Amino acid sequence: MKTKKNNQNSSIPFSWDSGPSEEDVSRIQVASSDLKQPGKFGVFLWWTEQTPSWVHSDDVEIADCLIPSDRVFLRSDCENASDRELGFSKFQYGARCFRGKPALWLEVPQQEIEIGDRVEVKSQSGKLKPQIACVIDILWNRTKRTVEFRLSANEIPMQRRFLESDLRPAVRLEQHLTIRELRPASNRMMT
């Protein structure tokens, strides 16, 4: 008779015959909670009538002022570990932010331009007036399903909305670059 071989192989970290050991599970959980997720962008187009359980109780008033709307929020990890363990993320729109869970969240394409960035409006073969402006709003166009930018020139808001293809980061001469402008995501080739 042939003897049955042991199914455990030293080069394979698990076996089909047995479940993960208790120490492997805890090590995996700690490792995944320490990972920083990249920022995502999205909108909250709806709001619930009663007090929402998916918004942190301390931030309901702020969230109520910001949503529902067409504003494009940046979603990132909360700094507080207990908030992260409860499933909360940080949703930021310019200087305002709140903690919540991604309920009623519609993710939109990744954006390179953020609120407060100085941009140059490209002429697009004479279709647009080339100028330097500041981004004051990032909005979702529901019908076209695109992200649009509202700008201000000389602190006067423009009525027109712009697409990302209409804009490029402004080059500032004789001034030091800010930390945001030095980040690799911001330093891209001018087109």
C-alpha positions as CSV (number, residue, x, y, z in Angstrom):
1,M,0.0,0.0,0.0
2,K,1.1,3.5,-0.7
3,T,1.3,5.9,2.2
4,K,-0.5,9.1,2.0
5,K,1.8,12.1,1.6
6,N,1.4,15.2,3.7
7,N,-0.4,18.0,1.8
8,Q,1.5,20.8,3.4
9,N,4.4,22.1,1.3
10,S,6.9,24.4,2.9
11,S,7.0,26.7,-0.1
12,I,3.2,27.2,-0.2
13,P,1.9,29.5,2.6
14,F,-1.5,27.7,3.0
15,S,-3.2,24.4,2.4
16,W,-6.5,23.7,0.9
17,D,-7.2,21.2,3.6
18,S,-7.0,23.7,6.5
19,G,-8.1,27.2,7.1
20,P,-5.8,30.1,7.9
21,S,-4.3,30.0,11.4
22,E,-5.4,32.7,13.9
23,E,-2.1,34.5,13.8
24,D,-2.1,34.7,10.0
25,V,-5.5,36.4,10.1
26,S,-4.5,39.0,12.6
27,R,-1.3,39.8,10.7
28,I,-3.3,40.3,7.5
29,Q,-5.9,42.5,9.1
30,V,-3.3,44.8,10.7
31,A,-1.4,45.1,7.4
32,S,-4.5,46.1,5.4
33,S,-5.6,48.7,8.0
34,D,-2.2,50.4,7.8
35,L,-2.3,50.7,4.0
36,K,-3.0,54.2,2.8
37,Q,-5.5,54.2,-0.1
38,P,-5.1,56.6,-3.0
39,G,-7.5,59.5,-3.2
40,K,-10.7,59.1,-5.2
41,F,-13.1,61.6,-6.6
42,G,-16.8,61.5,-6.6
43,V,-20.1,63.3,-6.0
44,F,-23.1,62.9,-3.6
45,L,-26.1,63.5,-5.8
46,W,-28.7,62.4,-3.1
47,W,-29.3,62.9,0.6
48,T,-31.5,61.0,3.0
49,E,-34.4,62.7,4.8
50,Q,-33.7,61.4,8.3
51,T,-30.3,61.8,10.0
52,P,-27.9,59.7,8.0
53,S,-26.0,56.9,9.8
54,W,-23.3,57.0,7.1
55,V,-22.1,60.5,8.2
56,H,-20.0,60.9,11.3
57,S,-22.2,62.3,14.1
58,D,-19.9,65.3,14.6
59,D,-20.0,66.2,10.9
60,V,-23.7,66.0,10.1
61,E,-24.1,69.8,10.0
62,I,-21.2,70.3,7.6
63,A,-22.3,67.4,5.3
64,D,-25.9,68.8,5.2
65,C,-24.5,72.1,3.9
66,L,-22.4,70.5,1.2
67,I,-24.6,67.7,-0.1
68,P,-26.6,66.9,-2.2
69,S,-24.9,68.8,-5.0
70,D,-22.7,68.5,-8.1
71,R,-19.5,69.2,-6.2
72,V,-16.7,66.8,-6.8
73,F,-15.2,65.7,-3.5
74,L,-11.8,64.2,-2.8
75,R,-12.1,61.0,-0.8
76,S,-9.1,59.9,1.3
77,D,-8.4,58.0,4.5
78,C,-9.2,59.5,7.9
79,E,-6.2,60.5,10.1
80,N,-7.9,58.9,13.1
81,A,-7.4,55.1,13.3
82,S,-10.7,54.6,15.2
83,D,-12.6,56.4,12.4
84,R,-10.9,54.3,9.8
85,E,-11.8,51.1,11.7
86,L,-15.5,52.2,11.8
87,G,-15.4,52.5,8.0
88,F,-15.3,56.3,7.7
89,S,-13.4,58.2,5.0
90,K,-12.6,61.9,4.8
91,F,-14.5,63.8,2.1
92,Q,-12.9,67.1,1.2
93,Y,-14.1,70.0,-1.0
94,G,-11.6,72.8,-0.9
95,A,-11.0,73.8,2.7
96,R,-14.3,72.1,4.0
97,C,-14.4,68.4,4.9
98,F,-16.5,65.8,6.7
99,R,-16.1,62.2,7.7
100,G,-18.5,59.7,6.2
101,K,-19.0,56.3,4.6
102,P,-19.2,56.1,0.8
103,A,-23.0,55.6,0.8
104,L,-24.8,57.4,-2.0
105,W,-21.3,58.1,-3.5
106,L,-20.8,58.2,-7.3
107,E,-17.2,57.9,-8.2
108,V,-15.9,60.1,-11.1
109,P,-12.7,60.0,-13.1
110,Q,-9.4,61.0,-11.3
111,Q,-8.7,64.7,-11.4
112,E,-5.2,66.3,-11.5
113,I,-6.5,69.9,-10.9
114,E,-7.8,70.8,-7.4
115,I,-9.6,73.8,-5.9
116,G,-7.2,76.7,-5.4
117,D,-4.9,75.7,-8.2
118,R,-3.8,78.4,-10.6
119,V,-4.4,77.4,-14.2
120,E,-3.9,78.8,-17.7
121,V,-6.9,78.7,-20.0
122,K,-5.7,77.4,-23.4
123,S,-6.9,79.3,-26.4
124,Q,-8.0,76.2,-28.3
125,S,-7.3,77.7,-31.7
126,G,-8.9,81.1,-30.8
127,K,-12.1,79.6,-29.3
128,L,-11.2,80.7,-25.7
129,K,-9.6,83.8,-24.3
130,P,-6.2,82.7,-22.9
131,Q,-5.7,83.9,-19.3
132,I,-4.5,82.9,-15.9
133,A,-7.2,82.0,-13.4
134,C,-7.8,80.2,-10.1
135,V,-10.0,77.1,-9.7
136,I,-13.0,77.9,-7.4
137,D,-15.3,75.0,-8.1
138,I,-15.1,71.5,-9.4
139,L,-18.5,70.3,-10.5
140,W,-20.1,67.2,-12.1
141,N,-22.2,67.7,-15.2
142,R,-24.9,65.1,-14.9
143,T,-26.1,65.3,-18.6
144,K,-22.7,65.1,-20.2
145,R,-21.2,62.9,-17.4
146,T,-18.0,65.1,-17.3
147,V,-16.1,67.1,-14.7
148,E,-16.2,70.8,-15.2
149,F,-14.3,73.6,-13.5
150,R,-15.4,77.1,-12.5
151,L,-12.6,79.7,-12.4
152,S,-12.1,83.2,-11.2
153,A,-9.8,85.8,-12.8
154,N,-8.6,88.6,-10.7
155,E,-11.0,87.4,-8.0
156,I,-14.0,87.8,-10.3
157,P,-15.9,84.5,-11.0
158,M,-16.3,83.5,-14.6
159,Q,-19.7,82.3,-15.8
160,R,-18.4,79.7,-18.2
161,R,-17.4,76.2,-17.0
162,F,-14.3,74.7,-18.4
163,L,-13.2,71.1,-19.1
164,E,-9.8,69.7,-18.0
165,S,-8.7,69.7,-21.6
166,D,-9.2,73.6,-21.7
167,L,-6.8,74.1,-18.8
168,R,-3.1,73.5,-17.9
169,P,-1.2,74.3,-14.7
170,A,0.0,77.9,-14.7
171,V,3.7,78.6,-14.7
172,R,4.7,81.2,-12.2
173,L,7.9,83.2,-13.0
174,E,10.2,84.6,-10.4
175,Q,8.4,82.9,-7.5
176,H,9.2,79.8,-5.5
177,L,6.9,76.8,-6.2
178,T,4.6,75.7,-3.4
179,I,4.8,72.2,-1.9
180,R,1.7,71.2,-3.9
181,E,3.3,72.3,-7.1
182,L,6.4,70.2,-6.3
183,R,4.4,67.0,-5.9
184,P,5.1,64.5,-8.7
185,A,1.4,64.4,-9.7
186,S,1.4,68.1,-10.3
187,N,4.7,68.3,-12.2
188,R,3.6,67.0,-15.6
189,M,4.7,68.1,-19.0
190,M,3.1,71.2,-20.4
191,T,1.2,70.6,-23.6
